[in-house]
Amino acid sequence: MSRRRIPAALLVPALLTAALSLAPIAYLLVRAAEGGLSAVAAVLLRPRTAELAVRSLGLAAVVTLACLAVGISLAWLVVRTDLPGRKAWGALAALPLAVPSYVAAYTWVAAFPGISGFWGSALVLTLCVYPYVYLPVAAALSRMDPALEEVALSLGRGRLAVVLRQLRPSAAAGGLLVAMYVLAEFGAVSIMRFDVFTTQIYTAYRASFNRTPAAVLGLVLVVITLVIVLAEGRSRGRAAYALRGAPARRRVTVRTWKAPALAWAGLVAALAVGFPLAGIGYWLAAGSSRGLDAAALAPATLSTLGVSAAGALLTAALAVPVGIIAARYAGRLSRFAEQSAYVGHALPGIVIALSLVFFAVRYAYPLYQQWPLLVLAYAVLFLPAAVGAVRASVLQSPPVLEEVARSLGRGPLGAVRRVTLPLALPGVLAGTALVFLTAMKELPATLLLRPTGVETLATRLWTETGSGSYAAAAPYAALLMVLAAVPGFLLGRRAT
């Protein structure tokens, strides 16, 4: 990365994005300060707090490692091998993004009651979020110049070592997203009856009007997040990953053992997609005699699509300057902007929602219980998905092309607009699609911030399943998965 000064046109929006991401922390600090130092110390020194930290970190570590193994292996099979039906397997590998984690958790608990707890949560979350690793790694593999591997082979080096080194930024970005997702997860762990920071924070908020314990636990979660983000940043090193020319058009196909490869791809698809679909199908069949409530289904569908699309577009706009300066400009400001973007993703949706309610009521009351506040919450929650995708894509685009544009009279912003953004467009689109998919499934923030009387597919699904009406919830779950499957399918096809 260069030591050049960051253009103001990139730095200013990046710092504003960082301020937006850090706003929930200001809320937590205010709430924690209301209780005084003695109350804060009492919460921090409780044995339960240390236990929750171990539980949350343990679950995040196991799920992240499992997702790295599943995502990288599937990306390699789909993009680089002669796996039969690679396009179809690539699309199937991305479809778990369409499965809400709380839906998947219920289907597993309903079929196997003994699977709840730590390992049940780890299994469900791995199957739901491994595409966060698969998609960026598959995209990086498809853009990687095979000449690098050929040179390594001619020098007696192994192909795998070269490939893994070039995949490190994409895999690390995906792994970081997985860890943040797990730390902020609420629905699946609640159904699996596994107590972590998010469930305890939610309980503390619902149990009393005293917000100090929940705020302190939220701050502990923020500290854990920052430690993980800083560790991931240090793991990158200073190696260069950009191509020295245009993205490669030639593809290298490696022969593989087809039977084990097909068995592995089929097993992952069956567990991550087939099993939840079978559960939803059972609910639909059980409730078929009741008919379909189109009067409630149509408005919930339109609300879901509209607010998710708005959230995805806003998040992409905020992520572009952050991702570009993180990839192209070394320094404290670029690191601050990038690392700040990851904070909101590790906080439970209820904390983000309550912080926005706090600021709206005090400083922007017309926004209270209006769609813009919910769209803003989605941007804070899912900004890392877009930032990671943009950064990884910019890293693989050759900076020499920007230097050529500058030598031809283009200014810093002109070079970014004419060269960097077109080359990073696949990452921008992938990040936008990921945010759209995730926003459709977001539950706690949507429950608190949606306008009064307005429902989305996620809130209707949660209401019906919360009352035990699984047959009534089935149409909402099925439609939510179908809508999310469309961009998920396109992402999987594009990655191959």
Phi, psi and omega in degrees: 000153185274157175262015180294160177291139180285128177301141181300327180295339175263319186294315184299308178295328178295318179290325175296321176297318178298318179297320178297319180293328182274351182304319178300330178293322176300319177299314179299320179296319178298313181295319180293322181293334180297332181274345180087165183296325182295319179291321178297314180297323180297320179289318182294325186271359178291137176302331181297326180295316178297321179296318179296322178297317179295317180297312183295314180294320178298316179295317179297319181294314182295315182293320180297313179297318179295319179294322176298316180295313182290313184295314181293318181295317179293320178299318179297314181296319185285318188270322192248352183248175178268035178302125179298136179069040185302319181299316180293317179295325178296319178293318179296326182295334180269345186294334177304339175298338180276355183260111175301138184298326181288331174290313178300319181298317181295318181300323179288318181293321180296323181277322183227086183303331182281001185272358182292170180101203185298307186288329174294317177297317180297318180296310183297314182292322177299314181293333182274329191242002178300335176300339175299333175268317184302312187296308179294326179291318178297320178296320179294320178297321182291336181264349186290138180284117180294344179298329179298317179292321180295320177296316180299319179295322179293337179265007178085008179271159179279148178295320187298320181297319180293316182296313182297325178295318180288336180275353187303316179299316181293316180294320180294319178297317178294317178297322178295319177299319179298312181300317179295320179298315182294318180297329182263359185293140180233309188298308184295315182293330177295313180293325179281358179056045176244113187279123177226188182303315186295316180294323179291322177296315180299317179297318180295322178292322183279337188283326185205175177274354178279108184271355186299310181302316180294321180295319179295316177298322177297321178293323176298320178296323177296316179299317178300318179299314181298320178298317180294317180297316179296321179295320178295321179297319179291331182289344182290328185070198181243019181290152178265139182238357184287150174284154179265018179192201179291154177304143186294138175259343182272141182240136176261128179249124182259135177287143180223166174284110191292321183296308177298322180296314178295322179296318181293312179298319180293321180296314180297315180296320182294317182285321186277328184243312185297315183296311176299323178297321178297319178296316178297320178300322178296316179297318180297317179294321181293330182256013184296331182289342181279342183082180184251128180273082183293331181296329178266331185288319184295310179298322179296323179293313180297318178298318180297312182295317183294310184288327178292318178296317178297318178296320180294318181293317178296318181296318179297317179297322179287329186280331185302307180296324180294314181295323181291312182290331177294326182274331190251340187232116177277147178147172183293321182295317180293320178294320180298314181297316182292313184290330176296326182297336183275350186294311184298330183292336181270352178270143177300150180302329180293326179291315177301315182297314181293326177294320178290323175297318180302311181288325180293315181297323184274325190235344182213062188301326179302339179277349184297129182056040174237160183302321182303327180291321178292320177299319178295322177298318177300320180297318179293318183291319192247014178303321180301327179300320180281319181298315180298319180293317180294314182299313180298322180291319179294322180301327182271356175269139186290121179294342180297331178293324176293322179295323177296317179299320178294322180292339179267010174103000178283142175282175180304315181290324177295321178295322178295316183290322185270337185241302187295310183297315177300321179290328181271001185304319177302320178292321178297315180294319179297317178296320178297317179295320178297318179294317179301314179298315184288323181296324179298332183263352183298135186245298187302313181296322180293321179299321185274329191255348182294148177301150182301130179087354181261135180239151169246173179299321181294316181291323177294320179298316181294320180298315182290316180291328178296331178266003179083009181270073186289327177293320178291331180282340187303314180300321180292319178296317182295315181292322177299318180291323179294314180297318180288334182291333183296303176293329177297319178296317180295322178297317180295320178294320182293325182293335181268000000 
